[in-house]
Amino acid sequence: MYFPSWLSQLYKGLSRPIRRTTQPIWCSLYRRLVQSSQRRNPEFNSFAVRTNTCGELRSSHLGQEVTLCGWIQYRRQNTFLVLRDFHGLVQVVIPQDESAASVKKILCEAPVESVVRVSGTVISRPAGQENPKMPTGEIEIKVKTAELLNACKKLPFEIKDFMKKTEALRLQYRYLDLRSFQMQYNLRLRSQMVMKMREYLCNLHGFVDIETPTLFKRTPGGAKEFLVPSREPGKFYSLPQSPQQFKQLLMVGGLDRYFQVARCYRDEGSRPDRQPEFTQIDIEMSFVDQTGIQSLIEGLLQYSWPNDKDPVVVPFPTVTFTEALATYGTDKPDTRFGMKIIDISDVFGNTEIGFLQDALSKPHGTVKAICIPEGAKYLKRKDIESIRKFAADHFNQEILPVFLNANRNWNSPVANFIMESQRLELIRLMDTQEEDVVLLTAGEHNKACSLLGKLRLECADLLETRGMVLRDPTLFSFLWVVDFPLFLPKEENPRELESAHHPFTAPHPSDIHLLYTEPKKARSQHYDLVLNGNEIGGGSIRIHNAELQRYILATLLKEDVKMLSHLLQALDYGAPPHGGIALGLDRLICLVTGSPSIRDVIAFPKSFRGHDLMSNAPDSIPPEELKPYHIRVSWPTDSKAERAH
């Protein structure tokens, strides 16, 4: 275990003998803590009425008397049943002799998924009846006593992973869904990874695990926050989107290294695969730069990575925001496959194709393309039509599909205007094969890249549904994206600026002068961690100068600095340089387990509409309970008629 130097001195002081006391209590506690941290195999049966778990018994346990507790998985011909607990399955032989009639009655009449306790002897299965697919497949339990602990009523669905169940039904009966092996695996792996992260951060690198408040005040910018009424008229708390301000204040307070498994809240409405409450691995450090944070996170993931996955290779590759957009059309690229965007403007300098001419005649006009491997083989005519419609509807852009195989010219008559020299240069630049298809578009750089970035993913999905393997599901491709813009124009008013990350992000050292002349061009010290095309973490070096922070808030972002007066005041009292990051734990575990949704790695998630289908939250509150908070519900007019019925 790691102790900072000052804490080591304190420990030594407390360990000195006082009069005749020679064995301070801290020594024994520390020794016990070290011993427990070194224990590799957890003791699953301590403090319980069982002697063993269902999944741990092997031929090495033959002849042992055991007591097991679990759920009846299934029963066959009243001769044996399979008992299940969190650890696995074991076969139990139902006694057939008259002397054990009471035991047989309990085990034969108890419904499936009833909870029972059985005691008996571990014996070998009869020759030829071993089950190599079960870890306990060489043995079975010869039962002597049995007790029905709780009978199970008729279930809304079977507790089997292969049974198809709607997500709504799973969420409504979440406590039953949690019994499935997949959910058990997901939640236990999540627990193990978090524990390893704690070890790495606290024990190996001296981080302090600190809880920050859940009730806070509204923060300018960012996502919408949930409001919590107070008993003071017109005053509300906000649930924090993240502990951002608190962790910066902890650095001002000299804690140096902070970490928290933080609960965060965002009122983002109905968004698929998002949760109104989610969990972050939240980290902040003093006296650190971007490289230090990146190295810390690489080591953290390498240390906490599950043993049943291929090890994490560090360092992770790094691209700039500009490079990511130009090459992949997105700031969170999936680098498990190619199909990179190529600039082919020079190929069509003298083109006769109208929309290419128009694009290249404009100041930032460009021609971009991606290559679809074996597209002529896997893509159908309707796919090409769908791609072109998507480009027109969502980007107001044209897509020109170019088949390099002259026999497959059902793409577009416009393609006939591509000269042979242009076709050959295209083949050279794109490194294409005969069955490949090139998707070509033209327009403003960012718009053209964004469109091709979307089509790159859409085409990958199409190719994989037709049998091609592009993205290895067992491969974990990490990527750092850096040098983001510090500001973006507001959608509702492009003349005004908003923070690309958050208003506490420090500008790139080389771009500080741009804040006072061309702030739109300033880069930030913001970095994102991407895994297989998903953003799993984001952070930045923070502004630790009160004057610069006040200028950005008041002058550039037009925010009310009074809302952040506490933070600005703290920065004036000797704030150290600091930076941090937050990893999205739900998303990370979702990707590690290969789950289709983050709801599959959260014990009690909300639906995509933000509802708890099990308890029917959110729920109505009687008017008399709202009075202390000085709140009155104003019902939408269109629902009055519904409430009247």
Number of C-alpha atoms within 10 A of each C-alpha: 13 15 15 10 9 9 11 12 12 10 14 11 10 14 16 12 11 10 6 6 10 10 12 13 11 13 13 11 11 12 11 12 12 12 10 11 11 9 9 7 6 8 9 13 12 10 8 9 11 18 16 19 21 22 17 14 23 17 15 9 15 16 13 13 17 19 21 22 24 24 23 22 21 14 19 10 8 15 14 20 21 20 27 24 19 16 16 17 23 28 23 24 21 26 21 12 9 9 9 15 12 14 21 24 14 16 27 18 12 19 19 23 23 19 21 20 18 22 20 20 18 22 19 19 17 10 7 7 11 15 12 9 8 14 15 20 19 23 25 25 29 21 22 17 16 22 15 16 13 14 15 14 11 10 11 12 14 17 17 14 13 8 9 9 14 9 14 13 14 17 24 18 17 18 13 16 24 21 18 16 17 17 18 17 16 21 18 14 18 21 13 14 20 17 12 18 24 22 20 22 22 19 15 13 16 18 24 17 16 14 15 18 9 17 13 16 17 18 17 16 13 14 12 18 20 17 17 14 16 14 13 10 11 10 13 18 16 18 25 24 22 20 23 19 15 15 26 28 17 19 22 22 14 12 17 18 23 23 24 21 19 21 19 18 21 19 16 15 13 14 12 11 14 22 26 22 15 20 20 22 19 24 26 27 25 21 12 16 17 18 8 13 21 20 13 14 19 17 19 18 18 16 17 18 20 18 8 6 12 11 13 19 13 12 13 15 10 16 15 15 20 17 16 21 22 23 23 26 25 21 26 22 24 21 18 16 15 17 21 20 25 20 20 21 17 12 16 19 14 12 15 13 14 10 18 23 19 13 19 21 13 11 8 11 19 26 24 23 26 26 24 25 22 16 20 20 13 19 16 11 10 9 13 20 14 12 18 18 16 18 19 13 10 9 13 12 19 21 25 22 25 26 22 20 13 9 7 13 15 13 15 14 9 14 15 12 12 14 13 10 10 18 15 13 16 20 17 11 13 20 10 17 15 14 16 22 23 23 23 22 25 26 23 16 18 16 18 27 29 20 23 28 24 15 20 23 16 12 20 20 15 15 20 13 11 12 9 14 13 14 17 11 12 11 14 20 19 26 23 22 24 23 19 21 21 26 24 17 14 13 10 7 8 10 9 15 18 22 21 18 21 18 20 19 22 24 27 19 11 10 16 16 13 15 19 13 10 10 20 16 14 22 24 26 23 27 25 25 25 23 24 21 18 17 21 22 22 18 24 26 26 24 23 25 18 18 12 16 21 18 15 23 19 13 12 17 18 13 17 13 17 10 13 17 12 12 19 19 12 17 20 13 12 14 21 21 18 24 28 28 26 26 21 18 23 22 24 21 22 19 19 19 19 14 16 11 15 20 21 23 27 21 16 15 22 20 21 16 15 20 18 19 19 17 11 10 11 10 9 7 9 9 11 10 10 14 11 13 17 14 16 10 9 6 9 7 8 8 9 10 8 8 8 6 5
